[in-house]
Amino acid sequence: MSKIKIGFVIPKYKGIQTKFTNGLEQNTYYLVALFRSIAEYEISYVLVSDNCLEESLKNQRELQDDTPLVELNSLDPTLEEPVIYDVLIHIESYLPEHFIKAIRSRFPTKFVTFFAGNTMWGFMEAIIHNRNASAIPTYESGIMDELWTSPHYFYQKTFLETLTKSPVMIIPYLYEPWFLQKLENSRKEQNSNFSSYYCTSTRKNIGILEPNISVTKNAVIPACIIEQLYCINKELFEERAVLIYGADHLVKHRSFQRLFGYFKSKSLFTANPRFTIVDILHYNCDFIISHQHSNELNYLYLDALYYNIPLIHNSDMLKDYGYYYPDFDIRKGAQALKNALENHNSYIEAYDSSAKKALYQFSTRNQQNIDGYKNLIRSLLAK
């Protein structure tokens, strides 16, 4: 029986440095790894950018990734023997519309677009701020057989269906700590004592690691949680600072300055550029306070759980893990932070066990996730 041939459409295979900081590239990597574990599938990347094969092969070698690479011109349906796929998944890039139509005219290939991000909110913000809303390609209506999106973005299902006229499927969310491990191993080559894991014998600072580029993930609520607890239990912050990462561009904003004008705790805070999480956890922080709106699953949370870092968060989808507070409730967030600051050392074994359960829930090796994707492909090909 011939294998089901599936291609993942990307611009080019980028290097290890971008994969440390780009969640979409990590997502692609995990998805390809899961699909390659399924014996009846034949998986490859389809490279859309011109003249990028040599660079892509070099970058693959850095990651010891032997997934086949196929150049876009090999799919040209006017060729006598083009490369033919059963399924093509747009994940980091898109095929031109005329190319899709040409393939459809000759072959029964199914086309999928994967929306990994918060597309609906991004589209709204682009309209309000007059930015380019490029996340949704302007294809002919219904040209995609399916759109895929993650379970924490289920609420944008009808929005995407309305704009694209294609059905949206909710897919399993995937995560692995592979890139953390690669980066940490590279640090250990220079410093054998390097470790990002929580250590009960050290006392570091509190980190706020939101991107600070959207209303859906920013530092405002975490900063307010600090202020709330500081006003009640100032002693908990002795010898601790609060480091806001990804905030160096905000310090000149009058509204940002005004927020801290309300705070009695303002001397605790410093604004910092972005750094890799393994370095933040090794050198500076051993607590993370987070807040999200409509982004309940993200790699920051799972990175923190992997390292047993006390994670104060408001994700309903992870409410059984870390130190949870609901919605925008700053008082309950302060209670969660207080619990973590006072008791995490005594919880560490139970926390570690709980974190492992969370990580396995999203693992590429979890059979439920594998079966979920097999069912998706089976249903797609039956259409």
C-alpha positions, 0 to 999 in steps of 0.5 A: 500500500502506498504511503500518504504523501504530505508536504508542509509549505514553508519559505525556506528551512531556517536556522537554529537561532530563529527557531529558539525565538519563533513559536511558529517555526517550533510549531512546524517542527513539532508537527512534522516530527509527529507526522513523521512518526506515523508509518503510513505517511511520507513527509517533506517540506515544500520550499517556496523561496527561490534558490534556498535549497543549499541554505536550507540543507545547511540549516537542517544539518545544524538541527540534525533534521533529515526531513526531505526538502522539495523545491516548489518548481518540482510540483509544477503540474505542467511537468511530465512527472511533477511531485504529487502530494495527497495533502499540502499544508500551508504553515509558514508560507503560502502557495500562489493561488494560480499554482493551487488551481493548476495542481487541482486541475490535474490531481486530487491534492487536498489543501490545508492552511494552519492558523497557529496564532490569534488571527482574529484579534490580530486582524482587529488590531490591524484594522484599528491601528492601520497595520497590514493584516497579512495572516489570512491570505486573500485566496478565492473563497473556499479554495482551501479544503480545510483550515486548522487552528489550535484548541485555545483559538476555537472562538475564531472558528466562525470568524475564519469560516466567514472570511475564507468560506472554508471549514475550520478544524480544531487540532491537537496542540503540540509542545516539546522542550527540544529547543530549550534542551538544545540551547541549554546544552550549548550554554553548558559547553561554556559553563558546566554549571549552567541550569535553568531549573528552579533551585530551592537554595537560590533567591532570584527575581520575579519575571514578567515575560509577555511580548508587550505588543498586543492587548492579549499578552502584556505586562499590565495585569502582572504588574498590578498583581505585584502592586496588590501583593506589595501593598499587603505583604511588602516583606515578601519582596525583600531582596527581589526585583521585578524584571519586565522583559520585552518592555524596553520599547515601552519605557518612553510611553507616557501611558506606561510611565503613568501606570507606575505612577500609581504604584507604591511598588514602582522601585521594584520594576525594571524594563528590559529587552527580550532574552532567551528564557534559559538565560533569564531563568539561569541568571535572573528570575525564578518566578514568572507572573503571566496574563493572557486574554484569549491565548490560553496555551502558549510555549512560555507556560510550558517552558516554565513548567518544564523547568519547575518554575513557579508559574502564576497564570490565568489560563483555564486550560492549564488551571490544574498546573502552576499557580492559577488565578481567574480572568483579570482578578488581580486580588486572586492573582496576588493570592496565587503569587503569595502562595508561590513565594511562601510555599513553592519549595515545599511543593516542589516534588508535587509540582514536578509531577504535575508539570510532567503530566501537563507536558505529556498532554501536549507531547508529540509522543502522546498517542491521543495527539497522534490519533487526533492527527490521523483522524484529521487526515483520514477525514480530509482525504475522504472529502 
